[in-house]
Amino acid sequence: MTKSLLAAVSAAALFAAVSPAAAQVGQIGLNYGKTDVEAAGLDADGDAWQVEGAAAFQGGTLNGQIEGSVTRFDADGDDADVFSATGHLNTPVGAGYVGGFLGVQANDDAKLWGVGVEGKAQMQNVSLHGQLGYGRADDLDDVDFWSVRGEGRYFFADNFRVGASAGFSKADGDGLDTDLYNLGLDAEYQFAGTPVSVVGGYERGKWDDLDLTTDTFRIGVRYSFGGDLRARDAAGVGQGSVSNLFGGTIGSALIAAAGEL
């Protein structure tokens, strides 16, 4: 299953590289995250390394984006890999767009499928993006997820932006009825005259029923192609993955824990 996910992401990246009809914009990145977990008065921490990529395809009245990532979680000497891939189709509306998405987040033993609708509003220095989605994790006692997430970005310049996000997920399953919350801040700066940028971020997550909270700090580097940060944003690159929508760091850790941890 993990091989098929990687094959799908690789095939999409190859299509982006060879299709003459599409004006591609995208990114490839590597980042490191440190998460502190508090639950029932106990503290723990974990590390995560991630390779991620995203690309946009411009088709006029119908545009598309695809994004994927591979994340290795390491906590107390145990590790697990989580794979994520999300595809988007949308149509322009004014300076923004409306559309839908389909994606999966999984490891070798558990997976979560997600589908939903999304939209974006684009202004001079501000972009706003929102998603509403449904997800199902058959390998986690048939848990259903209903999620909503919004993200805003402000551009001080074409190659310098800051962003904020907020998300809510409701999970229902056999003996499970719980809420997940996420708040995030991030910033990215691309060095003048180069395709290389640095990115940093913070995410706060909360799982109500377990009285569990997570604080995650991330830092990383990215290589952009086809345009600067503002062009990437306008094309919809990297704004709405299944892993971000369904619980953020807590959701990804849940998939990881269901497998090898």
FIVOFI-784581 format. One record per residue: residue in three letters; x, y, z of N, C-alpha, C, CB in turn. Coordinates in steps of 0.05 Angstrom, whole numbers, padded with zeros to 5 digits, always signed. Glycine has a CB too. Layout:
REM residues N
AlaXYZXYZXYZXYZ/...
//
This chain:
REM residues 261
Met+00016-00024+00000+00000+00000+00000+00017+00025+00000-00019+00000+00024/Thr+00038+00026+00017+00055+00049+00017+00070+00053-00010+00076+00047+00039/Lys+00077+00030-00023+00089+00032-00049+00070+00045-00069+00098+00005-00059/Ser+00044+00038-00067+00025+00049-00086+00022+00079-00082-00002+00035-00084/Leu+00022+00088-00056+00021+00117-00051+00044+00132-00063+00019+00122-00021/Leu+00068+00121-00058+00092+00134-00069+00091+00134-00099+00117+00120-00059/Ala+00081+00113-00111+00080+00111-00140+00061+00133-00151+00071+00084-00149/Ala+00038+00137-00137+00019+00157-00146+00031+00185-00145-00006+00156-00129/Val+00045+00191-00123+00057+00217-00120+00079+00221-00141+00069+00221-00092/Ser+00095+00200-00146+00117+00202-00166+00106+00206-00194+00134+00177-00164/Ala+00084+00192-00200+00072+00194-00226+00061+00223-00231+00049+00174-00230/Ala+00049+00234-00211+00039+00262-00213+00062+00281-00217+00022+00269-00189/Ala+00084+00278-00202+00107+00295-00205+00119+00293-00233+00128+00289-00184/Leu+00120+00269-00244+00130+00264-00271+00113+00278-00291+00132+00235-00277/Phe+00086+00276-00288+00067+00290-00306+00072+00320-00305+00038+00283-00298/Ala+00077+00331-00281+00082+00360-00279+00107+00368-00294+00084+00368-00250/Ala+00126+00350-00295+00152+00357-00307+00150+00355-00338+00173+00339-00297/Val+00133+00338-00349+00134+00334-00378+00110+00345-00393+00136+00305-00383/Ser+00089+00353-00379+00065+00363-00393+00069+00391-00404+00041+00363-00374/Pro+00069+00395-00430+00073+00422-00441+00049+00440-00438+00081+00420-00470/Ala+00026+00429-00433+00001+00445-00432-00003+00459-00405-00023+00428-00438/Ala+00012+00450-00385+00008+00461-00358+00030+00480-00351+00006+00438-00338/Ala+00023+00502-00337+00043+00521-00327+00047+00514-00298+00033+00551-00330/Gln+00068+00498-00292+00071+00487-00265+00085+00506-00246+00087+00462-00266/Val+00075+00506-00222+00088+00519-00199+00088+00499-00177+00073+00546-00191/Gly+00110+00499-00161+00110+00479-00140+00133+00482-00120+00111+00452-00151/Gln+00136+00462-00103+00156+00462-00082+00164+00434-00075+00146+00478-00058/Ile+00189+00432-00065+00199+00407-00052+00212+00415-00027+00218+00391-00072/Gly+00207+00401-00004+00218+00411+00021+00226+00388+00040+00199+00428+00034/Leu+00242+00395+00059+00250+00378+00081+00247+00394+00107+00280+00367+00077/Asn+00234+00382+00127+00231+00396+00152+00233+00378+00176+00204+00411+00153/Tyr+00239+00390+00199+00241+00375+00224+00222+00388+00244+00271+00376+00235/Gly+00208+00371+00260+00190+00380+00280+00195+00367+00307+00162+00375+00271/Lys+00191+00383+00328+00193+00374+00355+00166+00378+00369+00216+00389+00370/Thr+00155+00356+00380+00129+00357+00392+00130+00351+00422+00109+00338+00378/Asp+00118+00368+00438+00115+00363+00467+00086+00355+00472+00124+00388+00484/Val+00082+00332+00486+00056+00322+00491+00050+00322+00521+00053+00293+00480/Glu+00027+00333+00528+00018+00333+00556-00009+00318+00558+00016+00361+00568/Ala-00011+00298+00575-00035+00283+00579-00037+00272+00607-00037+00259+00558/Ala-00059+00278+00621-00064+00269+00648-00041+00275+00666-00069+00238+00648/Gly-00029+00299+00663-00008+00307+00681+00020+00296+00673-00014+00300+00708/Leu+00022+00281+00652+00047+00269+00643+00057+00283+00618+00044+00239+00638/Asp+00084+00285+00616+00096+00298+00593+00112+00278+00577+00114+00322+00602/Ala+00112+00281+00551+00129+00265+00533+00136+00283+00509+00114+00239+00524/Asp+00156+00274+00494+00162+00289+00470+00170+00270+00448+00185+00309+00475/Gly+00169+00280+00423+00176+00264+00400+00187+00281+00378+00152+00248+00390/Asp+00200+00268+00359+00212+00281+00336+00199+00272+00310+00243+00277+00335/Ala+00200+00289+00290+00189+00281+00264+00205+00294+00242+00159+00290+00262/Trp+00213+00277+00223+00226+00286+00198+00207+00282+00175+00253+00271+00194/Gln+00205+00302+00158+00186+00301+00136+00198+00310+00110+00161+00317+00142/Val+00193+00295+00088+00198+00303+00061+00171+00309+00048+00214+00281+00045/Glu+00168+00332+00036+00142+00340+00025+00146+00353-00002+00127+00359+00044/Gly+00125+00352-00019+00125+00365-00045+00097+00371-00054+00139+00347-00065/Ala+00095+00391-00071+00069+00399-00082+00073+00413-00109+00054+00418-00063/Ala+00053+00410-00127+00054+00423-00153+00026+00430-00162+00067+00404-00174/Ala+00024+00452-00178-00001+00461-00189-00001+00459-00219-00007+00490-00180/Phe-00024+00453-00231-00028+00451-00259-00050+00470-00268-00035+00421-00267/Gln-00043+00489-00286-00062+00509-00295-00075+00499-00321-00048+00536-00298/Gly-00101+00497-00321-00116+00488-00345-00137+00507-00355-00128+00462-00340/Gly-00136+00532-00345-00156+00552-00354-00181+00551-00336-00164+00546-00382/Thr-00202+00537-00345-00227+00535-00329-00226+00513-00309-00250+00531-00348/Leu-00206+00495-00310-00204+00473-00291-00174+00470-00284-00216+00447-00302/Asn-00168+00475-00259-00141+00474-00250-00138+00452-00229-00131+00501-00238/Gly-00113+00443-00224-00109+00421-00205-00084+00425-00189-00108+00395-00219/Gln-00083+00413-00166-00059+00413-00149-00057+00385-00138-00061+00434-00126/Ile-00032+00377-00132-00027+00352-00118-00004+00357-00098-00019+00329-00138/Glu-00007+00344-00075+00014+00347-00054+00017+00320-00040+00007+00369-00034/Gly+00042+00315-00031+00047+00290-00018+00069+00293+00003+00055+00268-00038/Ser+00070+00275+00022+00091+00277+00043+00097+00249+00054+00083+00296+00065/Val+00121+00246+00064+00129+00222+00079+00140+00232+00106+00150+00204+00064/Thr+00129+00223+00128+00137+00233+00154+00146+00210+00172+00114+00249+00168/Arg+00169+00212+00184+00178+00192+00204+00175+00204+00232+00207+00183+00198/Phe+00159+00190+00248+00155+00198+00276+00174+00181+00293+00126+00194+00285/Asp+00187+00193+00313+00204+00179+00332+00198+00188+00360+00234+00184+00325/Ala+00189+00169+00377+00182+00175+00405+00192+00153+00423+00152+00180+00408/Asp+00209+00160+00442+00220+00141+00461+00232+00116+00448+00197+00132+00480/Gly+00246+00120+00426+00260+00098+00413+00243+00083+00393+00270+00080+00433/Asp+00217+00088+00392+00199+00075+00372+00195+00094+00349+00172+00066+00385/Asp+00192+00082+00325+00188+00100+00302+00166+00088+00284+00214+00104+00286/Ala+00154+00105+00268+00134+00097+00249+00133+00118+00226+00106+00095+00262/Asp+00127+00108+00202+00126+00125+00178+00097+00129+00170+00142+00112+00155/Val+00090+00154+00163+00063+00161+00154+00065+00174+00127+00049+00179+00175/Phe+00049+00165+00108+00049+00175+00081+00022+00190+00076+00052+00151+00060/Ser+00024+00212+00061+00000+00227+00055+00001+00237+00026-00002+00251+00074/Ala-00022+00236+00013-00025+00246-00014-00053+00258-00018-00020+00223-00035/Thr-00054+00282-00030-00079+00296-00034-00080+00308-00061-00084+00317-00012/Gly-00103+00304-00075-00106+00316-00102-00130+00336-00101-00111+00295-00123/His-00128+00358-00116-00148+00379-00117-00156+00385-00145-00137+00404-00102/Leu-00181+00391-00150-00191+00402-00175-00208+00426-00168-00207+00381-00191/Asn-00204+00449-00182-00220+00472-00177-00223+00490-00201-00207+00488-00154/Thr-00241+00509-00200-00246+00527-00222-00244+00556-00211-00274+00522-00234/Pro-00232+00574-00227-00229+00601-00218-00255+00616-00214-00212+00617-00238/Val-00256+00631-00192-00279+00649-00186-00267+00676-00178-00298+00637-00164/Gly-00269+00696-00195-00255+00721-00189-00225+00716-00188-00265+00733-00164/Ala-00213+00726-00166-00184+00722-00162-00178+00697-00146-00172+00746-00148/Gly-00199+00682-00138-00196+00658-00123-00206+00634-00138-00210+00660-00097/Tyr-00216+00613-00123-00227+00590-00136-00245+00575-00116-00204+00571-00145/Val-00261+00556-00127-00276+00537-00112-00272+00510-00124-00307+00545-00111/Gly-00273+00489-00107-00268+00462-00118-00271+00441-00096-00241+00461-00131/Gly-00258+00418-00102-00259+00396-00083-00232+00381-00082-00281+00376-00091/Phe-00230+00362-00063-00205+00348-00060-00211+00319-00051-00187+00362-00038/Leu-00191+00302-00055-00192+00274-00047-00164+00266-00038-00202+00255-00070/Gly-00161+00253-00015-00135+00245-00006-00135+00222+00013-00122+00269+00007/Val-00111+00214+00020-00107+00191+00039-00083+00197+00056-00104+00165+00024/Gln-00084+00188+00081-00062+00189+00100-00060+00161+00112-00065+00211+00122/Ala-00036+00149+00112-00034+00121+00119-00006+00113+00127-00043+00103+00096/Asn-00004+00090+00142+00020+00075+00144+00014+00046+00136+00032+00076+00173/Asp+00031+00027+00142+00027+00000+00133+00003-00014+00145+00052-00017+00138/Asp-00007-00004+00168-00028-00017+00182-00054-00002+00186-00018-00025+00209/Ala-00054+00024+00179-00078+00040+00182-00078+00062+00161-00079+00052+00211/Lys-00103+00069+00153-00105+00091+00134-00131+00107+00138-00104+00080+00105/Leu-00130+00132+00130-00153+00149+00132-00157+00162+00104-00149+00171+00154/Trp-00182+00158+00093-00189+00171+00068-00205+00196+00073-00205+00151+00050/Gly-00201+00217+00057-00215+00242+00061-00224+00253+00035-00198+00261+00076/Val-00248+00266+00036-00259+00280+00012-00273+00305+00022-00278+00261-00004/Gly-00275+00325+00005-00288+00349+00014-00288+00372-00007-00276+00359+00039/Val-00297+00395+00002-00299+00419-00015-00280+00440-00003-00328+00429-00017/Glu-00272+00459-00020-00254+00480-00011-00258+00505-00028-00225+00470-00012/Gly-00248+00527-00018-00249+00552-00033-00227+00571-00024-00276+00565-00030/Lys-00221+00590-00042-00200+00609-00036-00207+00637-00045-00173+00600-00049/Ala-00201+00657-00029-00204+00685-00036-00177+00698-00037-00223+00700-00016/Gln-00171+00712-00059-00145+00724-00063-00148+00754-00065-00132+00713-00089/Met-00133+00769-00047-00132+00798-00048-00104+00807-00053-00143+00809-00021/Gln-00099+00833-00051-00073+00843-00060-00050+00830-00044-00072+00873-00056/Asn-00051+00831-00018-00029+00820-00001-00039+00798+00017-00017+00841+00015/Val-00064+00790+00015-00077+00771+00033-00090+00748+00017-00097+00784+00052/Ser-00087+00723+00026-00102+00701+00015-00116+00686+00037-00084+00682-00002/Leu-00140+00677+00033-00156+00662+00052-00165+00636+00039-00181+00679+00062/His-00161+00614+00053-00167+00587+00043-00183+00572+00064-00142+00572+00035/Gly-00205+00558+00055-00221+00543+00074-00228+00516+00062-00246+00558+00081/Gln-00231+00496+00080-00238+00469+00072-00259+00457+00091-00213+00450+00072/Leu-00277+00441+00081-00296+00425+00096-00295+00397+00085-00325+00437+00094/Gly-00289+00377+00103-00285+00350+00093-00296+00328+00111-00257+00346+00089/Tyr-00299+00305+00099-00307+00280+00113-00285+00260+00109-00335+00269+00102/Gly-00278+00246+00131-00257+00225+00129-00266+00200+00143-00232+00235+00141/Arg-00255+00177+00135-00262+00151+00147-00237+00135+00150-00283+00136+00130/Ala-00233+00124+00174-00211+00107+00181-00221+00079+00186-00194+00118+00205/Asp-00222+00062+00166-00233+00035+00169-00216+00018+00188-00235+00021+00142/Asp-00190+00023+00189-00172+00007+00205-00171+00016+00234-00144+00007+00194/Leu-00186+00038+00241-00187+00048+00268-00215+00045+00279-00178+00077+00269/Asp-00226+00021+00277-00254+00015+00287-00274+00032+00272-00256+00020+00317/Asp-00270+00036+00246-00290+00051+00229-00296+00078+00240-00316+00034+00227/Val-00276+00094+00247-00280+00121+00257-00286+00140+00234-00255+00130+00273/Asp-00306+00156+00238-00314+00177+00218-00304+00204+00229-00344+00178+00213/Phe-00293+00221+00211-00284+00247+00218-00299+00268+00201-00253+00250+00213/Trp-00308+00289+00215-00319+00313+00201-00301+00336+00209-00349+00318+00210/Ser-00289+00350+00190-00269+00370+00196-00273+00396+00180-00241+00359+00190/Val-00265+00418+00192-00265+00444+00179-00239+00458+00186-00290+00461+00187/Arg-00228+00472+00167-00202+00485+00171-00201+00511+00154-00179+00466+00165/Gly-00189+00532+00166-00185+00557+00151-00156+00566+00155-00204+00578+00161/Glu-00146+00579+00134-00118+00589+00135-00117+00616+00121-00099+00569+00121/Gly-00102+00634+00133-00098+00661+00121-00068+00666+00119-00111+00682+00138/Arg-00060+00680+00097-00032+00687+00093-00030+00716+00086-00020+00669+00070/Tyr-00010+00729+00097-00004+00757+00090+00024+00760+00079-00007+00775+00116/Phe+00026+00774+00056+00051+00777+00042+00063+00805+00047+00048+00772+00012/Phe+00086+00806+00060+00100+00831+00063+00115+00838+00037+00120+00830+00086/Ala+00122+00817+00022+00135+00819-00004+00130+00794-00019+00166+00825-00001/Asp+00138+00793-00045+00133+00769-00061+00146+00744-00049+00143+00773-00089/Asn+00168+00748-00034+00183+00725-00023+00184+00724+00007+00211+00726-00034/Phe+00164+00737+00020+00163+00736+00049+00133+00737+00058+00178+00760+00062/Arg+00125+00716+00072+00097+00714+00081+00096+00704+00109+00081+00697+00062/Val+00073+00710+00122+00066+00698+00148+00038+00686+00145+00068+00719+00172/Gly+00032+00667+00162+00006+00654+00160-00005+00645+00187+00007+00631+00142/Ala-00031+00641+00188-00045+00631+00212-00067+00612+00203-00056+00654+00230/Ser-00071+00591+00219-00092+00571+00212-00107+00562+00237-00079+00547+00198/Ala-00131+00552+00233-00147+00541+00255-00164+00518+00244-00166+00563+00268/Gly-00166+00496+00259-00181+00473+00250-00196+00460+00272-00162+00453+00237/Phe-00218+00446+00264-00234+00431+00283-00242+00405+00270-00259+00447+00292/Ser-00240+00383+00285-00248+00356+00275-00265+00342+00296-00223+00339+00267/Lys-00286+00329+00287-00303+00313+00305-00300+00284+00296-00333+00322+00304/Ala-00292+00267+00314-00287+00238+00308-00309+00222+00322-00259+00230+00317/Asp-00322+00204+00307-00343+00186+00317-00337+00158+00308-00371+00195+00308/Gly-00339+00139+00327-00335+00111+00321-00345+00093+00343-00305+00105+00316/Asp-00337+00068+00343-00346+00049+00363-00335+00058+00390-00336+00021+00356/Gly-00353+00069+00407-00345+00078+00433-00329+00103+00434-00329+00056+00447/Leu-00328+00117+00411-00312+00142+00409-00329+00165+00400-00288+00137+00390/Asp-00327+00187+00414-00340+00212+00406-00324+00234+00418-00371+00213+00416/Thr-00306+00246+00402-00287+00265+00412-00282+00287+00392-00261+00251+00419/Asp-00271+00309+00403-00265+00333+00386-00235+00338+00386-00281+00357+00396/Leu-00225+00347+00364-00197+00355+00361-00196+00384+00351-00182+00336+00341/Tyr-00177+00399+00363-00174+00427+00356-00145+00433+00348-00183+00446+00379/Asn-00141+00451+00329-00114+00458+00321-00112+00488+00316-00105+00442+00296/Leu-00091+00501+00325-00084+00528+00318-00055+00529+00309-00089+00547+00343/Gly-00049+00544+00288-00022+00545+00278-00013+00572+00269-00019+00526+00256/Leu+00013+00577+00270+00026+00601+00259+00050+00592+00243+00034+00621+00282/Asp+00056+00605+00221+00080+00598+00206+00090+00622+00190+00074+00575+00187/Ala+00115+00620+00180+00127+00641+00164+00146+00628+00144+00141+00663+00182/Glu+00150+00641+00121+00168+00631+00101+00182+00654+00087+00153+00613+00080/Tyr+00208+00651+00083+00224+00672+00069+00241+00659+00048+00242+00688+00089/Gln+00239+00669+00023+00255+00659+00001+00278+00678-00005+00237+00655-00025/Phe+00302+00668-00006+00325+00685-00010+00325+00697-00038+00351+00668-00005/Ala+00332+00722-00040+00331+00737-00065+00349+00724-00086+00339+00766-00061/Gly+00338+00720-00110+00354+00710-00132+00359+00680-00131+00380+00723-00133/Thr+00346+00666-00112+00349+00637-00110+00321+00624-00107+00367+00630-00085/Pro+00320+00598-00113+00294+00583-00109+00292+00571-00081+00292+00561-00129/Val+00310+00578-00062+00311+00566-00036+00298+00584-00015+00340+00560-00028/Ser+00281+00572+00002+00268+00587+00023+00271+00572+00050+00239+00592+00017/Val+00268+00586+00072+00267+00574+00098+00239+00578+00109+00289+00587+00117/Val+00229+00559+00124+00202+00560+00135+00203+00551+00164+00183+00542+00118/Gly+00187+00563+00181+00184+00556+00209+00155+00558+00217+00202+00574+00226/Gly+00148+00543+00237+00120+00543+00246+00115+00532+00273+00103+00529+00226/Tyr+00092+00538+00284+00083+00527+00310+00054+00518+00308+00086+00549+00333/Glu+00048+00495+00320+00020+00485+00321+00013+00476+00349+00017+00462+00300/Arg-00011+00484+00357-00022+00476+00383-00045+00458+00377-00030+00500+00401/Gly-00045+00433+00388-00067+00415+00384-00079+00406+00410-00057+00390+00369/Lys-00105+00400+00410-00119+00391+00435-00139+00369+00428-00133+00415+00448/Trp-00138+00348+00444-00156+00325+00442-00173+00325+00467-00141+00298+00438/Asp-00199+00333+00465-00215+00339+00489-00217+00316+00508-00242+00347+00480/Asp-00227+00293+00499-00234+00271+00517-00210+00260+00533-00247+00249+00502/Leu-00187+00261+00521-00163+00251+00534-00148+00273+00549-00144+00239+00514/Asp-00159+00297+00549-00145+00320+00561-00116+00321+00552-00146+00318+00592/Leu-00112+00317+00526-00086+00315+00514-00081+00340+00497-00083+00290+00497/Thr-00057+00352+00500-00049+00375+00484-00022+00370+00472-00049+00401+00501/Thr-00017+00381+00449+00009+00379+00436+00018+00407+00427+00007+00360+00411/Asp+00044+00412+00430+00057+00436+00421+00080+00428+00402+00068+00454+00445/Thr+00078+00436+00377+00097+00427+00357+00111+00451+00344+00083+00410+00335/Phe+00137+00450+00343+00153+00471+00330+00167+00458+00306+00174+00483+00349/Arg+00166+00471+00283+00178+00461+00259+00196+00481+00246+00156+00452+00239/Ile+00217+00471+00233+00235+00487+00216+00243+00471+00192+00259+00497+00233/Gly+00247+00484+00170+00254+00469+00146+00264+00487+00123+00230+00453+00137/Val+00271+00474+00101+00279+00487+00077+00263+00477+00054+00310+00483+00071/Arg+00259+00495+00034+00243+00487+00010+00257+00497-00015+00215+00499+00011/Tyr+00253+00482-00037+00261+00490-00063+00236+00495-00080+00280+00468-00077/Ser+00234+00519-00091+00210+00526-00107+00217+00526-00136+00199+00554-00099/Phe+00197+00519-00153+00200+00520-00182+00176+00533-00194+00205+00492-00194/Gly+00180+00548-00215+00158+00561-00230+00149+00588-00220+00136+00543-00230/Gly+00161+00598-00198+00153+00624-00188+00161+00628-00159+00123+00626-00190/Asp+00156+00652-00149+00162+00659-00122+00140+00650-00103+00167+00690-00119/Leu+00142+00658-00077+00123+00649-00057+00095+00659-00064+00131+00659-00030/Arg+00092+00684-00074+00066+00694-00080+00054+00679-00103+00068+00724-00087/Ala+00070+00672-00123+00060+00656-00146+00051+00628-00137+00081+00654-00168/Arg+00066+00616-00120+00059+00590-00109+00032+00592-00095+00080+00580-00089/Asp+00029+00612-00078+00004+00615-00063-00020+00620-00082+00006+00638-00044/Ala-00016+00637-00102-00038+00643-00121-00047+00618-00136-00029+00664-00140/Ala-00028+00600-00141-00035+00575-00155-00047+00554-00137-00010+00564-00168/Gly-00047+00559-00110-00059+00540-00092-00041+00518-00082-00083+00527-00104/Val-00015+00522-00085+00005+00501-00078+00007+00499-00048+00033+00508-00090/Gly+00004+00474-00038+00009+00468-00010-00010+00480+00011+00036+00476-00003/Gln-00035+00483+00004-00054+00496+00023-00075+00478+00036-00067+00519+00009/Gly-00077+00453+00028-00099+00438+00039-00096+00408+00039-00123+00445+00024/Ser-00076+00398+00052-00072+00369+00052-00091+00355+00071-00043+00362+00060/Val-00097+00330+00066-00113+00313+00084-00100+00312+00112-00117+00285+00073/Ser-00074+00310+00113-00061+00309+00139-00065+00334+00156-00031+00303+00136/Asn-00065+00357+00143-00070+00382+00158-00099+00385+00166-00062+00406+00140/Leu-00118+00376+00149-00146+00380+00155-00156+00362+00177-00162+00374+00130/Phe-00149+00336+00177-00160+00317+00196-00142+00314+00220-00163+00290+00183/Gly-00141+00335+00237-00128+00333+00263-00100+00344+00264-00128+00306+00271/Gly-00088+00351+00241-00060+00362+00242-00041+00342+00254-00060+00387+00258/Thr-00024+00351+00272-00004+00334+00284-00016+00311+00300+00015+00350+00302/Ile-00038+00317+00315-00051+00296+00330-00062+00274+00312-00073+00308+00348/Gly-00075+00282+00290-00086+00262+00272-00065+00245+00259-00102+00276+00250/Ser-00042+00257+00251-00020+00242+00239-00008+00223+00260+00001+00261+00229/Ala-00005+00232+00285+00006+00215+00306-00013+00192+00312+00011+00231+00331/Leu-00039+00196+00309-00058+00174+00314-00055+00153+00292-00087+00185+00313/Ile-00051+00161+00267-00047+00141+00246-00021+00126+00251-00046+00155+00218/Ala+00000+00141+00260+00026+00128+00265+00023+00108+00288+00047+00149+00272/Ala+00009+00116+00310+00007+00099+00333-00009+00074+00327-00006+00114+00356/Ala-00028+00076+00308-00044+00052+00301-00028+00032+00286-00068+00061+00284/Gly-00005+00040+00277+00012+00021+00262+00034+00009+00279+00024+00035+00238/Glu+00056+00023+00282+00080+00011+00293+00087+00020+00320+00102+00017+00275/Leu+00077+00043+00329+00084+00052+00356+00070+00036+00378+00078+00082+00360/
//
